[in-house]
Amino acid sequence: MKICPEPAKLTSLREGWLESDEAIEVQEHLSHCEICQSIMADLDEIVDLLTSHAASIDPPPGGYRELLNAALLMRERGEPLPVRSTPRWMWQAVAAAAAIMIALTGYTILDSPDTEQSGTDLTAEEETVPDWLVQEHALATESLPFSDGPAAVLMVSKKQ
């Protein structure tokens, strides 16, 4: 072998993944090439570092190792990996939840006490409102039959 092999081929040699004829050819090249010997030494150092620190790493969550092994086996056989897509019912559930949230928000806004007040529901507020303002309010709502209360009070307060 006159040309240096790819680093992936050197890794394959180190891991024992090459066919015997190819492995012999790469080993013969390694005996003469200082650059490839340096690359193999670097690979050995990296693998040694990774394996020495592997004991301190927490194992993956349950079932992950089996899934990974199954995927590697499928890849080795040349089978396509299964693609997980979001089920159709999930999108429908998200759309329904969004529609419910929009409806509840609209109902809450439209039904809030700030948007609906009648002029006759002043029983608790009458004690805190000055008498002269209640009288002015009564006069204003009589003179403006289309008013529902707060607008008449606002108009009276602007006149003063």
C-alpha positions as CSV (number, residue, x, y, z in Angstrom):
1,M,0.0,0.0,0.0
2,K,1.7,3.1,-1.2
3,I,-1.0,5.6,-0.3
4,C,-1.9,6.1,3.4
5,P,-5.3,4.6,4.3
6,E,-8.1,6.8,5.5
7,P,-8.3,7.3,9.3
8,A,-11.6,5.4,9.3
9,K,-9.8,2.4,7.9
10,L,-7.2,2.7,10.7
11,T,-10.0,2.8,13.2
12,S,-11.5,-0.3,11.6
13,L,-8.2,-2.1,11.9
14,R,-7.9,-1.2,15.5
15,E,-11.5,-2.4,16.2
16,G,-11.0,-5.6,14.2
17,W,-13.6,-4.8,11.6
18,L,-11.5,-5.3,8.5
19,E,-11.4,-8.5,6.4
20,S,-8.2,-10.5,6.9
21,D,-6.6,-9.6,3.5
22,E,-7.3,-5.9,4.0
23,A,-6.1,-6.0,7.6
24,I,-2.8,-7.5,6.6
25,E,-2.3,-4.9,3.9
26,V,-3.0,-2.0,6.3
27,Q,-0.7,-3.6,9.0
28,E,2.2,-3.8,6.4
29,H,1.7,-0.2,5.6
30,L,1.7,0.7,9.3
31,S,5.1,-1.0,9.8
32,H,6.7,1.5,7.3
33,C,4.7,4.7,7.6
34,E,5.4,7.0,10.6
35,I,2.4,9.2,9.9
36,C,0.0,6.3,10.1
37,Q,1.8,5.0,13.2
38,S,1.2,8.4,14.8
39,I,-2.4,8.4,13.9
40,M,-2.8,4.9,15.4
41,A,-1.1,6.0,18.6
42,D,-3.5,9.0,18.8
43,L,-6.4,6.6,18.2
44,D,-5.2,4.3,21.0
45,E,-4.8,7.3,23.4
46,I,-8.4,8.5,22.6
47,V,-9.9,5.0,23.1
48,D,-8.0,4.6,26.3
49,L,-9.2,7.9,27.6
50,L,-12.8,7.2,26.6
51,T,-12.8,3.8,28.2
52,S,-11.1,5.0,31.4
53,H,-13.8,7.7,31.9
54,A,-16.7,5.5,30.8
55,A,-17.1,4.1,34.3
56,S,-17.9,7.5,35.7
57,I,-20.7,8.2,33.3
58,D,-24.2,7.4,34.3
59,P,-26.0,4.8,32.2
60,P,-28.6,6.1,29.7
61,P,-32.2,6.0,30.7
62,G,-34.1,2.7,30.6
63,G,-34.6,1.2,27.2
64,Y,-32.2,3.5,25.4
65,R,-29.4,1.0,25.1
66,E,-31.8,-1.6,23.6
67,L,-33.1,0.9,21.1
68,L,-29.6,1.9,20.1
69,N,-28.5,-1.7,19.7
70,A,-31.6,-2.4,17.6
71,A,-31.0,0.6,15.4
72,L,-27.3,-0.4,14.9
73,L,-28.4,-3.9,13.9
74,M,-30.9,-2.6,11.4
75,R,-28.3,-0.3,10.0
76,E,-25.9,-3.2,9.6
77,R,-28.5,-5.2,7.8
78,G,-29.2,-2.2,5.5
79,E,-32.8,-1.9,6.7
80,P,-34.3,1.6,6.8
81,L,-34.7,3.0,10.3
82,P,-38.3,3.6,11.4
83,V,-39.3,7.2,11.4
84,R,-41.5,8.4,14.4
85,S,-43.9,11.0,13.5
86,T,-46.4,12.7,15.7
87,P,-49.8,10.9,15.6
88,R,-52.6,12.7,13.8
89,W,-54.8,12.6,16.9
90,M,-52.1,14.6,18.7
91,W,-52.5,17.6,16.3
92,Q,-56.3,17.4,16.6
93,A,-56.0,17.4,20.4
94,V,-53.7,20.4,20.4
95,A,-56.1,22.3,18.0
96,A,-59.1,21.5,20.2
97,A,-57.3,22.6,23.3
98,A,-56.3,25.9,21.6
99,A,-59.9,26.5,20.5
100,I,-61.2,25.9,24.1
101,M,-58.6,28.3,25.5
102,I,-59.5,31.0,23.0
103,A,-63.2,30.5,23.8
104,L,-62.6,30.6,27.6
105,T,-60.4,33.7,27.2
106,G,-63.1,35.5,25.2
107,Y,-65.8,34.5,27.6
108,T,-63.8,35.7,30.5
109,I,-63.0,39.1,28.9
110,L,-66.6,39.6,27.8
111,D,-68.1,38.5,31.1
112,S,-65.8,40.5,33.3
113,P,-67.4,43.0,35.8
114,D,-65.6,45.9,34.1
115,T,-67.5,45.5,30.8
116,E,-71.0,44.9,32.2
117,Q,-72.4,47.3,34.7
118,S,-76.0,48.3,35.3
119,G,-77.1,51.5,36.9
120,T,-79.4,49.7,39.4
121,D,-76.7,47.5,41.0
122,L,-75.2,50.2,43.2
123,T,-76.2,48.7,46.6
124,A,-72.7,48.1,47.9
125,E,-71.2,51.0,46.1
126,E,-73.8,53.6,47.2
127,E,-72.2,53.9,50.6
128,T,-68.9,55.0,49.1
129,V,-70.2,57.2,46.4
130,P,-71.0,60.8,47.5
131,D,-74.8,61.7,47.6
132,W,-74.4,64.6,45.1
133,L,-72.8,62.3,42.6
134,V,-75.7,59.8,42.9
135,Q,-78.1,62.6,42.3
136,E,-76.2,63.9,39.3
137,H,-76.1,60.3,38.0
138,A,-79.8,60.0,38.3
139,L,-80.4,63.2,36.5
140,A,-78.0,62.3,33.7
141,T,-79.5,58.9,33.1
142,E,-82.9,60.4,32.9
143,S,-81.8,62.9,30.3
144,L,-79.8,60.3,28.4
145,P,-82.1,57.3,28.0
146,F,-79.5,55.4,25.9
147,S,-76.9,55.6,28.7
148,D,-76.3,52.5,30.9
149,G,-74.6,54.4,33.8
150,P,-70.9,54.8,33.8
151,A,-70.9,56.9,30.6
152,A,-73.4,59.3,32.2
153,V,-71.3,59.7,35.3
154,L,-68.3,60.3,33.1
155,M,-70.2,63.0,31.2
156,V,-71.4,64.7,34.4
157,S,-67.9,64.7,35.8
158,K,-66.6,66.4,32.6
159,K,-69.1,69.2,32.9
160,Q,-67.9,70.2,36.3
